[in-house]
Amino acid sequence: MLVTYLLLAIAILAEVAGTISLQLSNGFSRLGPSLVVVLGYVVSFLLLAVVLKRGLPVAVAYGVWSALGVALIAGVGVVWLDQRLSSVQVLGLVLVVAGVVTLEAGGVSARS
């Protein structure tokens, strides 16, 4: 299961790279970032498919993938893209991550 979660982590990082590059591509007018968008999303979805094939339930895989992706993208936006988050947005991110943790914890108790 560790390998499955490692593949999921790589999928998340690829998706984050693709999404951040989407903004940097300036509407696909810059070749380098545009190529990273396509490559990032292709790698991300391929790895997500592998994770699902390895048996991770879709609710958990997609929940972790999307929630951590959103949180990481928000963090990158704040740190490197000079974007701001309101306290309400930060609370929303905390709730999303807490929801995924709860979803995973419920899955562990259901599998036991």
N, C-alpha and C positions, 0 to 999 in steps of 0.2 A: 504494500500500500504506500510505502514511502516513495517509491519510484513514481507512482501515479500522482501523488501530490507534488513531486518535483516537476513532472511534466506539466501539471496545472500551473505551477508558479511560472514556468517558462512561457506558457501560453498567455498568462496575464501580462508578463513583461513585454511580450511581443505586441499584444494589443495596446498597451500603454504607449509603446514606441510609435505604433501606427497612428494612434489618436493624436498624440502630441505633434507628430510630423504632419498631420492633416492641417493643423493651424499654421505650422511653419511652411507648408507648401504654397501658401498664399493663393488658395483657390486652384491648386494644381498647376500654377504657373512657374514653379521652381522644380526642376527635374529631380534633384537629389532627395528632398523631402517627399516628393510624390512617389518615388520608388520605394522609400521606406514605408509609406502608408500601405501600398499594395503588399509588399513583402511581410510587413508586420501583421496585417489582417490574415493573409494566407497562412502564415506559420501559426498564428493564434488559433484559427479555426481547425486546422489540421491537428494540432496538439489537443485541442478540446475534444475532437472526435476520437482520438486515441485514448484519452482519459475516460471517455464514456464507454469505449470498447473494453477497457480494462476493468469495468464494473462499478465505477463511481456513479451513484445515482445522479440523474440529470438535475434534480432540484438542488443538490449539494454542489455539484460541479459548476453549474451556471450561477448559482447564488454566490459562491466564493469568487468565481471569475469576474462577475459583474461588480460586486461590491468592492472587492479589493482594487479592481481596475479603476472604478470611480474615485476611490479614496486616493490612490496613487496619482491619478491624473490631476486631481484637485491639489495635492501636495506639490507636484511638479509645477503646476500653474502658479502657485503662490511663491515657490522658491526661485524658479528660473524664468517665469514669463511675466512677472510683476502683476499678477492678478490678486485680487483680494477676496476673502470669504467673510461673510457676515457671521455673527454668532449663531443665527438661525441656520445658516448653511452648515456650519461646523456641527451643530446639534444633529442636523439631518444625516451627515456622514457618520457620526457616532451611532445613530439609531440603525442605519443600514448595516454597518459592521456588526453591531450587537445582534441584529436579526439573523445574520449569517452564522454567527457563533451559536445562537440559539438553535438554528436549523441543524447545524452539524452536531450539537450536543444531543438533540432529540434523535438524530440518526444513530448515534452511538448507543443510546439506551435502547432503541428499537432493535438494533442488531445483536444486543447482548442476550 
